[in-house]
Amino acid sequence: MVVMTRRNEERPKARLVMKDTDLEKLRSYLLQVDRKERAAFALLGKAEMADPLELYVHRLILPDDQDYCEQSAVVVEPRPEFVLQTLADFATSRVSSFLHIHSHPFCAQASFSSIDNNYFPGMVESLRHYLIVSGKEKGFLFTTIVWGQSENGFTGRCFAPDGSLFATVEEIKVVGKHGVRLIRQFQNADEESEPLSGRFQRQVEFLGESGQRRIQRTRLVVCGVGGLGSFVVACARGLGFREITLIDPDVLEETNLNRFQGASRADIGKPKVEVVAEATKLFDPDIKVNPVCARVEAPAAREAILPAEFIINCLDDDSARIEVQILAALHLKPLLDLGAGIILEKGTRVVREMGGQAVLYFPGGPCLFCQGVDPTAIVSREIRQVQRAAGYIQGTDETPPSVVTLNAVTAGLGLQIVINYLTGFIEAPSYLNYDLLHNHSTQLNFTRRPDCPICGNAGIEGRGEEIMELPLRKSVKISLPPANITPLKETESLVSATPQESSNAPGSASTYRFLRTEMARIRTWLQKEYRAASQR
């Protein structure tokens, strides 16, 4: 008994991440007024570098009522043809995890029954054999969740291809238009009471204690720690973020000093991330700062971004901005893209534009492309370096002291959007432009394009880490032989279950007398095809 407890403690944990629109759609589907069990499937991306392991819902697959061969208050069985099609969808996808989820509508807190435990190994084996037989072999995780009436009443497990238990799912992170929230198994996320420092008392007065705790729990990453980025970090540490990751490849130069918050002449020649990290630790030694002196495209930067819950872009490199947008979409992370500058009338010293803008991307909403970033206007890194050398006033070689005011204003506006988004204080705008020349702001709301390759219906949201297929065998078309099974008739009565047969089901093991014959038929057929494919 002691050994089993130790193993459970050492078992890896996993977190399911999904868009709030997908959560609403899934819960509404699983828990309908007829109180019948229902099953659903999903294609999941994953990020093993995250801690805990994160699994991202890329695409939900919800059966129609006619896609079930058996369904009642205590049993659900999708038709084999439907299951086979979901396996085919997974095989041809670019994701590496498969989700099977079903409901226990008769209870608030659901856990797997003994019947469930006997069913899953065969499902894992079927998926593994299907991938081999179809010539689409790849490594995968098979995840299964059972969900009760309570939002936090779920139990989840991840299985390796050999059927062994790989991890337990104990958290579900929900991201979307109204922020980020965590659903913990059988408990409320806000039950934990982290101590609040007295220095944040005035913030607590308008954000509330729960709002301030959300800020403290959010791991923030700032990409681009130049003049604007340094002001963003200054605001973030003042707001109470307890973990901040800094990513920038450049060193501090003398010309940066007038617009770089927290730097002195003694810092010239140091990596910008180290200068800002030192200033942050001086402000509050308890803040955890992770400086990464690298471009955002570098593996070290990517690894540092993945554990974060919120990303802020302060980049003047368009290709790097898009790189971070793609990363945010793949891993379902909200992103705030900030920029500030001055534009002159061509050939003159007359200021045409002066100000900053903030563009918020949240999973399920419009991406940067859908909010005005023109992919045809993205320039190479080399051209951008020449533009940077010409100064922050376009058309001149000057970098005037007034730019520091642009940085300060834009950083303040940006962090207020972050606060609004994370705490729900007020709804955060998706696009905000502040015109310092005429002292007015413009707020716009964009919608995502259905055909967008980033956030569209067939986009990359939730696809996680890229995977490579193993071209070991030639692809073959899979065709299931016709069934000769008669499903259990709805009129067959059931008796009450004993506690030993199911932890929380009111039905009986006799419900399953037909021994899931249809799925057994699939497994038998796949085993036969697998052996034949192995001999070819």
Order of alpha helices (4+ residues) and beta strands (2+ residues): alpha-beta-alpha-beta-beta-beta-beta-alpha-beta-alpha-beta-beta-beta-beta-beta-alpha-beta-alpha-beta-alpha-beta-alpha-beta-alpha-beta-beta-alpha-beta-alpha-beta-beta-alpha
